Structures are given as structure tokens and as C-alpha cells.
Amino acid sequence: MLRLVVLGLVLACAVSLSSSAVILENGMPIHWAQTASQVTELPMQDGILYPDPWNYLHRMSLYRLMIAATDPFMGSMGTNATDSPLWGLTLQLGWILTSGVQDYCTTYASCKDSYPDAMSAWDAFFQVFVVHISSVSDDVKKDSILGLYWAGQMASTYASAACNARYLHYSSVEVSFANSWLNSAEFVSAARFQSNLAKSVLFLSPLPSRILLSGGEPHAVCGSLVNLWKRAMCSVNTRQKGAELLEQLLLNPSFATSTFLSIITEMTTSC
């Protein structure tokens, strides 16, 4: 029975499609080589930065600058230059470009008015680098940063409900995939997954390379496991195991049974 549950989780986190998403170019996010490495390379007027939110390279450049600015505080994530969880955002933006799915608000003020919860969550994430806490262990610091990061990610995900009316313009297959993708994010966020470059490739590569049309076969996510999974992700230790499990499910399914059991066991004894 446990094996069936684990297999269900594998299926929940996988998307079985005929073609994989294009999210890398020479090992880096799409058009990374064309992005700005300095703020002064972006459009400015009277000393004020004016990036175009509809311009892919401007948005990707801002991600590149954010990664560079926050890297000094990301030592708890690891020693590689691509260990920051913000790399997951760069790959997701690349997928949005290559798959043809994109929709943006245009200013901080308009986004704050339309999506106050999401903007507040992201404000809290970046504030952690201003109020730097050095008295805690790297594991706790890492868990805290990732917790704020995923709070922002999920708040942005929940804000996508504003686009529900547009579902009428898409095939039922695309709508089903979108709902499954939103549901699967619950598993990853609950584990506070470190979405660095290498790990994000594993999760984003299986995404569809285009908007799905009628006749496609999206994979449904087993929503009944979400609540159980969230309850298990109750401590730094179980979240570390959960993130490891999600990664290993893609690389080595035989790893899953004992790890999943240990997470559930710890949940019943320490949560």
C-alpha cells in the first residue's frame, strides 16, 4: 500500500507529454547571455530605473541582478554559483517565453493594488536580507529563507485566480494542466524545496513546450495527498527530507519508500 502511495506521489509530480520544455540554452536560462549584468545597462531616466515589464530580457536581467545582489546572503544554500532558489524563477520565466504563456502586471503599484498578498510576501522575502540574522545555524537560516521564498511563490500562484475568466479561451486540456501544475506546487513549497538551477531543471524540463490543445494528455495531480504532505512538512528536518524525496523521485524511484515512511513516522512523533 505504501508503495502505491509513493507511486501516486511520483505521478502527481510528473507531466507525461510528447515534448519537453526548452528552459536551458548552453546550460543557462534562455537568452541569459543577452541579459544585463549591471543596473546601468538597463533603461534609466533622470537616475531612475525604467525596465520594461513586457520585455523578456529586461525581466530576466532583473532576476540576474537580484541573484547577484542576494548571493552574499545565500551561503547557507551551498557553494555553487547556481544554488540560490531564485534560479527557479529564471527557468520558469524562460518556460513562459518558449511555451507562449505570459501575462504580467506592469508596475509595482499596480501589482500591489491587484495582488497585495503576493507583493507583501515578496517584500517579506527581500526584507530578510536587510535584517540579516547571523546567530542561527545555516540549516535554520536556509529553511527560513526558503520559507519566505516559497511564501512569495505560492502567493503569486494563488493570485493566478485572477486569470480564471481566461480559461474559456483555452482547451480543457490546457486548463487541466494548469490546475495540476498549481496543485503540484503545494508539494514543492511545503518541503521548502531549494529551487537552484540544477534542481529546477529536473522539475521544469517535463513541462509542455507549448500551450496544450484538445487531444493532449495532461497528467492529473493527486490532490488528496496534498494535505497529508503539508502536515508532514512540520519541521526543518522533515522539510529537508521532503525536498530530498521530491528530488530523488525523479532520479531514483526505488529511494522513495523508506524515505516517505520516515517522513510520515516523524510527522506522527514530532508534529
C-alpha positions, 0 to 999 in steps of 0.5 A, spaced: 500 500 500 505 504 501 508 503 495 502 505 491 502 511 495 509 513 493 507 511 486 501 516 486 506 521 489 511 520 483 505 521 478 502 527 481 509 530 480 510 528 473 507 531 466 507 525 461 507 529 454 510 528 447 515 534 448 519 537 453 520 544 455 526 548 452 528 552 459 536 551 458 540 554 452 548 552 453 546 550 460 543 557 462 536 560 462 534 562 455 537 568 452 541 569 459 547 571 455 543 577 452 541 579 459 544 585 463 549 584 468 549 591 471 543 596 473 546 601 468 545 597 462 538 597 463 533 603 461 534 609 466 531 616 466 533 622 470 537 616 475 531 612 475 530 605 473 525 604 467 525 596 465 520 594 461 515 589 464 513 586 457 520 585 455 523 578 456 530 580 457 529 586 461 525 581 466 530 576 466 536 581 467 532 583 473 532 576 476 540 576 474 541 582 478 537 580 484 541 573 484 547 577 484 545 582 489 542 576 494 548 571 493 552 574 499 546 572 503 545 565 500 551 561 503 547 557 507 544 554 500 551 551 498 557 553 494 555 553 487 554 559 483 547 556 481 544 554 488 540 560 490 532 558 489 531 564 485 534 560 479 527 557 479 524 563 477 529 564 471 527 557 468 520 558 469 520 565 466 524 562 460 518 556 460 513 562 459 517 565 453 518 558 449 511 555 451 507 562 449 504 563 456 505 570 459 501 575 462 504 580 467 502 586 471 506 592 469 508 596 475 509 595 482 503 599 484 499 596 480 501 589 482 500 591 489 493 594 488 491 587 484 495 582 488 497 585 495 498 578 498 503 576 493 507 583 493 507 583 501 510 576 501 515 578 496 517 584 500 517 579 506 522 575 502 527 581 500 526 584 507 530 578 510 536 580 507 536 587 510 535 584 517 540 579 516 540 574 522 547 571 523 546 567 530 542 561 527 545 555 524 545 555 516 540 549 516 535 554 520 537 560 516 536 556 509 529 553 511 527 560 513 529 563 507 526 558 503 520 559 507 519 566 505 521 564 498 516 559 497 511 564 501 512 569 495 511 563 490 505 560 492 502 567 493 503 569 486 500 562 484 494 563 488 493 570 485 493 566 478 485 566 480 485 572 477 486 569 470 480 564 471 475 568 466 481 566 461 480 559 461 474 559 456 479 561 451 483 555 452 482 547 451 480 543 457 486 540 456 490 546 457 486 548 463 487 541 466 494 542 466 494 548 469 490 546 475 495 540 476 501 544 475 498 549 481 496 543 485 503 540 484 506 546 487 503 545 494 508 539 494 514 543 492 513 549 497 511 545 503 518 541 503 521 548 502 524 545 496 531 549 494 529 551 487 537 552 484 538 551 477 540 544 477 534 542 481 529 546 477 531 543 471 529 536 473 522 539 475 521 544 469 524 540 463 517 535 463 513 541 462 509 542 455 513 546 450 507 549 448 500 551 450 496 544 450 490 543 445 484 538 445 487 531 444 493 532 449 494 528 455 495 532 461 497 528 467 492 529 473 495 531 480 493 527 486 490 532 490 488 528 496 495 527 498 496 534 498 494 535 505 497 529 508 504 532 505 503 539 508 502 536 515 508 532 514 512 538 512 512 540 520 519 541 521 526 543 518 528 536 518 522 533 515 522 539 510 529 537 508 527 530 507 521 532 503 525 536 498 530 530 498 524 525 496 521 530 491 528 530 488 530 523 488 523 521 485 525 523 479 532 520 479 531 514 483 524 511 484 526 505 488 529 511 494 522 513 495 519 508 500 523 508 506 524 515 505 516 517 505 515 512 511 520 516 515 517 522 513 510 520 515 513 516 522 516 523 524 510 527 522 506 522 527 512 523 533 514 530 532 508 534 529 
